Amino acid sequence: MRTVKILLSVIVFTLLFNQVNLVAGEDPGKSKAAKASTLAVDPAKSELTWNAKKVGGEHTGKVKVAKGSLTVNANKLTGGTFTMDMTSISVTDITDEGMNAKLTNHLKSEDFFSVEKNPASTFKITKAEPIANAKAGEANYKITGDLSIKGITNSVTFPAVVNLTTSSAQATAKIDVDRTKYDIKYRAAIIGTAADKIIDDTFTINLKLVAGKSETASK
């Protein structure tokens, strides 16, 4: 009889415990999962620099990061996105004002980024894989995501250095982009350009994203 009373007491206690959890919005059959946090990218502290090479030279410039966010869960980067303001594209290696304006306007034209029709480019992380045993300052993530330029989307993968705290995140990376995949074929070898006038098919993006609470972070 005593055993039956003890068993009934355990059953009643279990039912009451589960009821309290359900009222509180918790599933008694599952452990409490860590909550992901979304950190707004700070455009004022973030930076994007591009570099394009050609036969006999190269050009560099910048594009402003308009907005974005990085998602962190259990001290790991799990997702993110950012938008590039293509109307802000600039050239930084040409000091002559007239020549600088000429190249900048050409980059905005249909030959390159067709900025009037496509004022923004975007990147969205589809996979963020930590790199085991990465040394301090070296790439500690392999990032894969969808890069959209001129309305055309392709998947790209690249290494990145990611630093996380409880309230902030910073990511730096060098991204190689094959411009021909985005219908940017001006002076590309693929269209039969003379050897001494070829512009490399691949250009690079050096990216720094800073995210977290700040007065200038995007909303």
C-alpha positions as CSV (number, residue, x, y, z in Angstrom):
1,M,0.0,0.0,0.0
2,R,2.8,2.4,0.8
3,T,4.5,1.7,-2.5
4,V,1.2,2.6,-4.3
5,K,1.0,5.9,-2.4
6,I,4.6,6.8,-3.4
7,L,3.9,5.9,-7.0
8,L,0.8,8.1,-7.1
9,S,2.7,10.9,-5.5
10,V,5.4,10.8,-8.2
11,I,2.7,10.7,-10.9
12,V,0.9,13.7,-9.4
13,F,4.2,15.7,-9.0
14,T,5.2,14.9,-12.6
15,L,1.8,16.1,-13.9
16,L,2.0,19.3,-11.9
17,F,5.6,20.0,-13.0
18,N,4.7,19.5,-16.7
19,Q,1.6,21.7,-16.3
20,V,3.7,24.5,-14.8
21,N,6.2,24.3,-17.8
22,L,3.4,24.3,-20.3
23,V,1.9,27.4,-18.7
24,A,5.3,29.1,-18.9
25,G,5.5,28.2,-22.5
26,E,8.2,25.5,-22.1
27,D,8.3,22.0,-23.5
28,P,9.1,19.6,-20.6
29,G,10.4,17.0,-23.1
30,K,13.1,19.3,-24.5
31,S,16.0,21.3,-23.1
32,K,16.0,25.0,-23.4
33,A,17.7,26.0,-26.7
34,A,20.1,28.9,-26.9
35,K,18.5,32.0,-28.3
36,A,20.0,33.4,-31.5
37,S,20.8,37.1,-31.7
38,T,20.7,39.3,-34.8
39,L,23.3,42.1,-34.8
40,A,22.8,45.1,-37.1
41,V,25.7,45.9,-39.4
42,D,27.2,49.4,-38.8
43,P,27.7,51.0,-42.3
44,A,29.9,53.7,-40.9
45,K,32.4,51.2,-39.5
46,S,32.1,48.6,-42.3
47,E,34.1,48.8,-45.5
48,L,34.2,47.3,-49.0
49,T,37.3,47.8,-51.2
50,W,37.5,46.3,-54.8
51,N,40.5,45.6,-56.9
52,A,40.4,44.7,-60.7
53,K,43.5,43.8,-62.7
54,K,44.1,44.2,-66.4
55,V,47.1,43.8,-68.8
56,G,49.7,46.2,-67.6
57,G,47.9,47.6,-64.6
58,E,45.0,47.5,-62.1
59,H,42.4,49.8,-60.4
60,T,41.1,50.0,-56.9
61,G,38.0,51.6,-55.3
62,K,35.3,51.4,-52.8
63,V,31.6,50.6,-52.5
64,K,29.5,51.6,-49.5
65,V,27.8,49.0,-47.3
66,A,24.2,50.2,-47.0
67,K,22.9,47.8,-44.4
68,G,23.0,44.3,-43.1
69,S,23.0,42.0,-40.2
70,L,24.9,39.0,-38.7
71,T,23.2,36.2,-36.7
72,V,25.0,34.7,-33.8
73,N,23.9,31.6,-31.8
74,A,25.9,30.0,-28.9
75,N,28.9,32.2,-29.7
76,K,28.9,31.0,-33.4
77,L,28.2,32.8,-36.6
78,T,25.1,31.1,-38.1
79,G,23.9,33.6,-40.8
80,G,23.9,37.1,-42.1
81,T,23.3,39.4,-45.1
82,F,24.5,42.7,-46.3
83,T,23.6,45.2,-49.1
84,M,26.0,47.1,-51.2
85,D,25.1,50.6,-52.6
86,M,26.3,50.3,-56.2
87,T,25.6,54.0,-56.8
88,S,28.4,54.8,-54.4
89,I,31.1,52.9,-56.4
90,S,34.3,55.0,-56.5
91,V,37.8,54.8,-57.9
92,T,40.7,55.5,-55.4
93,D,43.8,55.0,-57.5
94,I,43.4,57.8,-60.1
95,T,44.2,61.2,-58.8
96,D,43.3,63.2,-62.0
97,E,39.7,64.3,-61.4
98,G,38.6,64.0,-65.1
99,M,40.1,60.5,-65.6
100,N,38.7,59.4,-62.3
101,A,35.2,60.5,-63.2
102,K,35.5,58.9,-66.6
103,L,36.3,55.5,-65.1
104,T,33.7,55.8,-62.3
105,N,31.0,56.6,-64.8
106,H,32.1,53.7,-67.0
107,L,31.8,51.3,-64.1
108,K,28.3,52.5,-63.5
109,S,27.3,52.0,-67.2
110,E,25.9,49.0,-69.0
111,D,29.4,47.7,-69.8
112,F,29.9,46.9,-66.1
113,F,27.4,47.2,-63.2
114,S,24.5,48.9,-64.9
115,V,23.9,50.9,-61.7
116,E,20.8,52.8,-62.9
117,K,18.9,49.5,-63.3
118,N,20.6,47.7,-60.5
119,P,21.4,50.2,-57.7
120,A,22.1,47.5,-55.1
121,S,24.0,44.2,-54.9
122,T,23.5,41.8,-52.0
123,F,25.1,38.8,-50.2
124,K,23.3,36.3,-48.0
125,I,25.1,33.6,-46.0
126,T,23.7,30.1,-46.7
127,K,26.3,28.3,-44.6
128,A,28.9,29.3,-42.0
129,E,31.3,26.5,-41.1
130,P,33.8,27.0,-38.3
131,I,37.4,26.0,-39.2
132,A,38.8,23.7,-36.5
133,N,42.0,24.7,-34.8
134,A,42.3,28.0,-36.6
135,K,45.1,30.2,-35.2
136,A,44.5,33.7,-34.0
137,G,44.2,36.2,-36.9
138,E,43.8,33.5,-39.5
139,A,40.6,32.4,-41.2
140,N,38.4,30.6,-38.7
141,Y,35.2,30.2,-40.9
142,K,34.4,29.0,-44.3
143,I,31.5,31.1,-45.6
144,T,29.2,30.1,-48.4
145,G,26.4,32.4,-49.7
146,D,24.4,33.9,-52.5
147,L,26.0,36.9,-54.2
148,S,23.6,38.9,-56.3
149,I,25.0,41.5,-58.8
150,K,22.9,43.0,-61.7
151,G,20.0,40.8,-60.6
152,I,22.0,37.6,-61.2
153,T,22.7,35.3,-58.3
154,N,25.6,32.8,-57.9
155,S,26.9,30.9,-54.9
156,V,30.4,31.8,-53.7
157,T,32.6,30.3,-51.0
158,F,35.5,32.0,-49.2
159,P,37.5,32.0,-45.9
160,A,36.8,34.7,-43.3
161,V,38.1,35.9,-40.0
162,V,35.2,36.3,-37.5
163,N,35.5,37.8,-34.1
164,L,32.5,37.5,-31.7
165,T,31.5,38.9,-28.3
166,T,28.2,38.8,-26.5
167,S,27.1,42.0,-28.2
168,S,29.2,42.5,-31.3
169,A,30.7,40.8,-34.3
170,Q,33.3,41.6,-36.9
171,A,34.1,39.7,-40.1
172,T,36.8,40.3,-42.6
173,A,37.2,38.4,-45.9
174,K,38.7,38.5,-49.4
175,I,36.1,37.4,-52.0
176,D,37.1,36.5,-55.5
177,V,34.3,37.2,-58.0
178,D,34.1,36.0,-61.6
179,R,32.5,39.0,-63.3
180,T,31.5,37.0,-66.4
181,K,29.0,35.0,-64.3
182,Y,27.2,38.3,-63.7
183,D,27.1,39.3,-67.4
184,I,30.0,41.7,-67.1
185,K,32.0,40.8,-70.1
186,Y,33.6,44.1,-71.2
187,R,37.1,43.3,-72.5
188,A,36.9,39.7,-71.3
189,A,39.0,37.1,-73.0
190,I,35.8,35.0,-73.5
191,I,34.5,37.5,-76.1
192,G,37.7,37.6,-78.1
193,T,39.3,40.8,-76.7
194,A,42.8,41.5,-78.0
195,A,45.4,40.1,-75.7
196,D,46.9,43.5,-74.8
197,K,43.4,44.9,-73.8
198,I,42.1,42.1,-71.6
199,I,40.6,42.9,-68.2
200,D,40.8,39.9,-65.8
201,D,37.6,37.9,-65.5
202,T,38.1,37.9,-61.7
203,F,38.0,40.9,-59.4
204,T,38.4,40.9,-55.6
205,I,36.4,42.3,-52.8
206,N,38.1,43.0,-49.5
207,L,35.3,43.2,-47.0
208,K,35.0,44.3,-43.4
209,L,31.7,44.0,-41.6
210,V,31.2,45.5,-38.1
211,A,27.9,44.6,-36.3
212,G,26.5,45.3,-32.9
213,K,24.9,48.0,-30.9
214,S,26.0,51.5,-31.9
215,E,24.5,54.9,-32.8
216,T,25.3,54.3,-36.5
217,A,24.2,50.7,-36.9
218,S,21.5,50.0,-39.4
219,K,18.0,49.3,-38.1
